Amino acid sequence: MTQATPDRADLPSETPQSSDCDREKPSGALPGSGAAVGGDGASTDPGSEREVWSGRTHWQHFAGRLATWALGNTALFALLAWFASGVDWLSFGGTLWITVGLLVVSGAVLVWPVIATILGCRYRLTSQRLFIVRGILSQTHDQTELIRVDDVQIHKTLLDRVFGLGSIAVTSTDATDHDLLVKGIRNPEKLAEAIRNHTRALRAKSLYVENL
């Protein structure tokens, strides 16, 4: 006897097994990228972070202090030299040594902080963070996530305006570095705008992830 072959439509359909590619992606990653984003919206993918700007405090930011120190010591030396000419016990050599001593003391008070700031402070901005390194021998590294930045202000003294310099005050919600100061840099407007733009970009990315 010939057995009837069942039609293909009568065969029971097999349920396809779901593969790993069909599973739902975690909400912390953007579609098409492996960059996970934390709860505050900051990307944790180091490959997506790039350097935007780096610099130091310019010496011309302290031009007023340095000029005051130099003119003050010159005037003091001239005054001591004039006074020594009318006093027998004070010779020119003694006046010179007194002036040198005053130069060292006043330099330690006025000039050394300037040198320490110029050589010991370095600033670096990336697409995600603002870094400030302080110190010459021993160093302190501070970093602030740009997504935590609340306000950016530019401050300029009279001499800053003459030399095209300025300082940037950054206010953030960071627990340890609530207020940051990038002191005496050239073209402060460009750096301030870069901080604002990257802060907006990170917040927009955070909102996009939350809406997924």
Contacts in CASP RR format, 6 or more apart in sequence:
PFRMAT RR
TARGET T0000
AUTHOR 0000-0000-0000
METHOD contacts of the structure
MODEL  1
MTQATPDRADLPSETPQSSDCDREKPSGALPGSGAAVGGDGASTDPGSER
EVWSGRTHWQHFAGRLATWALGNTALFALLAWFASGVDWLSFGGTLWITV
GLLVVSGAVLVWPVIATILGCRYRLTSQRLFIVRGILSQTHDQTELIRVD
DVQIHKTLLDRVFGLGSIAVTSTDATDHDLLVKGIRNPEKLAEAIRNHTR
ALRAKSLYVENL
25 31 0 8 1.000
26 36 0 8 1.000
27 209 0 8 1.000
27 212 0 8 1.000
28 36 0 8 1.000
28 37 0 8 1.000
28 38 0 8 1.000
28 209 0 8 1.000
29 35 0 8 1.000
29 36 0 8 1.000
29 37 0 8 1.000
30 37 0 8 1.000
30 205 0 8 1.000
30 208 0 8 1.000
30 209 0 8 1.000
31 212 0 8 1.000
33 45 0 8 1.000
33 48 0 8 1.000
34 45 0 8 1.000
35 43 0 8 1.000
35 44 0 8 1.000
35 45 0 8 1.000
35 47 0 8 1.000
35 48 0 8 1.000
36 43 0 8 1.000
36 44 0 8 1.000
36 45 0 8 1.000
37 43 0 8 1.000
37 44 0 8 1.000
37 205 0 8 1.000
37 206 0 8 1.000
37 209 0 8 1.000
38 44 0 8 1.000
39 206 0 8 1.000
40 145 0 8 1.000
40 147 0 8 1.000
40 148 0 8 1.000
40 206 0 8 1.000
41 147 0 8 1.000
41 202 0 8 1.000
41 203 0 8 1.000
41 205 0 8 1.000
41 206 0 8 1.000
41 209 0 8 1.000
42 128 0 8 1.000
42 145 0 8 1.000
42 146 0 8 1.000
42 147 0 8 1.000
42 202 0 8 1.000
42 206 0 8 1.000
43 49 0 8 1.000
43 128 0 8 1.000
43 202 0 8 1.000
43 205 0 8 1.000
48 127 0 8 1.000
48 128 0 8 1.000
49 126 0 8 1.000
49 127 0 8 1.000
49 128 0 8 1.000
49 129 0 8 1.000
50 126 0 8 1.000
50 127 0 8 1.000
51 124 0 8 1.000
51 125 0 8 1.000
51 126 0 8 1.000
52 125 0 8 1.000
52 126 0 8 1.000
52 127 0 8 1.000
52 194 0 8 1.000
52 198 0 8 1.000
53 123 0 8 1.000
53 124 0 8 1.000
53 125 0 8 1.000
53 190 0 8 1.000
53 191 0 8 1.000
53 194 0 8 1.000
54 122 0 8 1.000
54 123 0 8 1.000
54 124 0 8 1.000
54 125 0 8 1.000
55 122 0 8 1.000
55 123 0 8 1.000
55 124 0 8 1.000
55 185 0 8 1.000
56 118 0 8 1.000
56 120 0 8 1.000
56 121 0 8 1.000
56 122 0 8 1.000
56 123 0 8 1.000
56 185 0 8 1.000
57 117 0 8 1.000
57 118 0 8 1.000
57 121 0 8 1.000
57 183 0 8 1.000
57 184 0 8 1.000
57 185 0 8 1.000
58 118 0 8 1.000
58 163 0 8 1.000
58 165 0 8 1.000
58 184 0 8 1.000
58 185 0 8 1.000
58 186 0 8 1.000
59 66 0 8 1.000
59 114 0 8 1.000
59 118 0 8 1.000
60 159 0 8 1.000
60 163 0 8 1.000
60 165 0 8 1.000
61 159 0 8 1.000
61 160 0 8 1.000
61 163 0 8 1.000
61 165 0 8 1.000
61 166 0 8 1.000
61 167 0 8 1.000
61 183 0 8 1.000
61 184 0 8 1.000
62 114 0 8 1.000
62 117 0 8 1.000
62 118 0 8 1.000
63 159 0 8 1.000
63 163 0 8 1.000
64 159 0 8 1.000
65 110 0 8 1.000
65 114 0 8 1.000
66 110 0 8 1.000
66 111 0 8 1.000
66 114 0 8 1.000
68 110 0 8 1.000
69 106 0 8 1.000
69 107 0 8 1.000
69 110 0 8 1.000
69 111 0 8 1.000
73 99 0 8 1.000
73 102 0 8 1.000
73 103 0 8 1.000
73 106 0 8 1.000
76 99 0 8 1.000
76 102 0 8 1.000
77 95 0 8 1.000
77 99 0 8 1.000
80 95 0 8 1.000
80 98 0 8 1.000
80 99 0 8 1.000
81 92 0 8 1.000
81 95 0 8 1.000
83 90 0 8 1.000
83 95 0 8 1.000
84 90 0 8 1.000
84 91 0 8 1.000
84 92 0 8 1.000
84 94 0 8 1.000
84 95 0 8 1.000
116 135 0 8 1.000
116 136 0 8 1.000
117 183 0 8 1.000
119 136 0 8 1.000
120 133 0 8 1.000
120 134 0 8 1.000
120 135 0 8 1.000
120 136 0 8 1.000
120 139 0 8 1.000
121 132 0 8 1.000
121 133 0 8 1.000
121 134 0 8 1.000
121 135 0 8 1.000
121 183 0 8 1.000
122 132 0 8 1.000
122 133 0 8 1.000
123 130 0 8 1.000
123 131 0 8 1.000
123 132 0 8 1.000
123 133 0 8 1.000
123 182 0 8 1.000
123 185 0 8 1.000
124 130 0 8 1.000
124 131 0 8 1.000
124 133 0 8 1.000
125 131 0 8 1.000
125 191 0 8 1.000
125 194 0 8 1.000
125 195 0 8 1.000
125 198 0 8 1.000
127 146 0 8 1.000
127 198 0 8 1.000
127 201 0 8 1.000
128 145 0 8 1.000
128 146 0 8 1.000
128 147 0 8 1.000
128 198 0 8 1.000
128 202 0 8 1.000
129 143 0 8 1.000
129 144 0 8 1.000
129 145 0 8 1.000
129 146 0 8 1.000
130 143 0 8 1.000
130 144 0 8 1.000
130 146 0 8 1.000
130 149 0 8 1.000
130 170 0 8 1.000
130 180 0 8 1.000
130 195 0 8 1.000
131 141 0 8 1.000
131 142 0 8 1.000
131 143 0 8 1.000
132 141 0 8 1.000
132 142 0 8 1.000
132 143 0 8 1.000
132 180 0 8 1.000
132 182 0 8 1.000
133 139 0 8 1.000
133 140 0 8 1.000
133 141 0 8 1.000
133 142 0 8 1.000
134 140 0 8 1.000
134 142 0 8 1.000
142 176 0 8 1.000
142 177 0 8 1.000
142 180 0 8 1.000
144 170 0 8 1.000
144 172 0 8 1.000
144 174 0 8 1.000
144 177 0 8 1.000
144 180 0 8 1.000
145 172 0 8 1.000
145 174 0 8 1.000
146 195 0 8 1.000
146 198 0 8 1.000
146 199 0 8 1.000
146 202 0 8 1.000
147 199 0 8 1.000
147 202 0 8 1.000
147 203 0 8 1.000
147 206 0 8 1.000
148 172 0 8 1.000
148 173 0 8 1.000
148 174 0 8 1.000
149 170 0 8 1.000
149 171 0 8 1.000
149 172 0 8 1.000
149 195 0 8 1.000
149 199 0 8 1.000
150 171 0 8 1.000
150 172 0 8 1.000
150 173 0 8 1.000
151 169 0 8 1.000
151 170 0 8 1.000
151 171 0 8 1.000
152 168 0 8 1.000
152 169 0 8 1.000
152 170 0 8 1.000
152 171 0 8 1.000
152 192 0 8 1.000
152 195 0 8 1.000
152 196 0 8 1.000
153 168 0 8 1.000
153 169 0 8 1.000
153 171 0 8 1.000
154 166 0 8 1.000
154 167 0 8 1.000
154 168 0 8 1.000
154 169 0 8 1.000
154 188 0 8 1.000
154 189 0 8 1.000
154 192 0 8 1.000
155 166 0 8 1.000
155 167 0 8 1.000
155 168 0 8 1.000
155 169 0 8 1.000
156 165 0 8 1.000
156 166 0 8 1.000
156 167 0 8 1.000
156 188 0 8 1.000
157 166 0 8 1.000
159 165 0 8 1.000
160 166 0 8 1.000
160 167 0 8 1.000
160 184 0 8 1.000
164 186 0 8 1.000
164 187 0 8 1.000
165 184 0 8 1.000
165 185 0 8 1.000
165 186 0 8 1.000
165 188 0 8 1.000
166 184 0 8 1.000
166 185 0 8 1.000
166 188 0 8 1.000
167 181 0 8 1.000
167 182 0 8 1.000
167 183 0 8 1.000
167 184 0 8 1.000
167 185 0 8 1.000
167 188 0 8 1.000
168 181 0 8 1.000
168 182 0 8 1.000
168 185 0 8 1.000
168 188 0 8 1.000
168 191 0 8 1.000
168 192 0 8 1.000
168 195 0 8 1.000
169 179 0 8 1.000
169 180 0 8 1.000
169 181 0 8 1.000
170 179 0 8 1.000
170 180 0 8 1.000
170 181 0 8 1.000
170 182 0 8 1.000
170 195 0 8 1.000
171 178 0 8 1.000
171 179 0 8 1.000
171 180 0 8 1.000
172 178 0 8 1.000
172 180 0 8 1.000
182 188 0 8 1.000
182 191 0 8 1.000
185 191 0 8 1.000
END
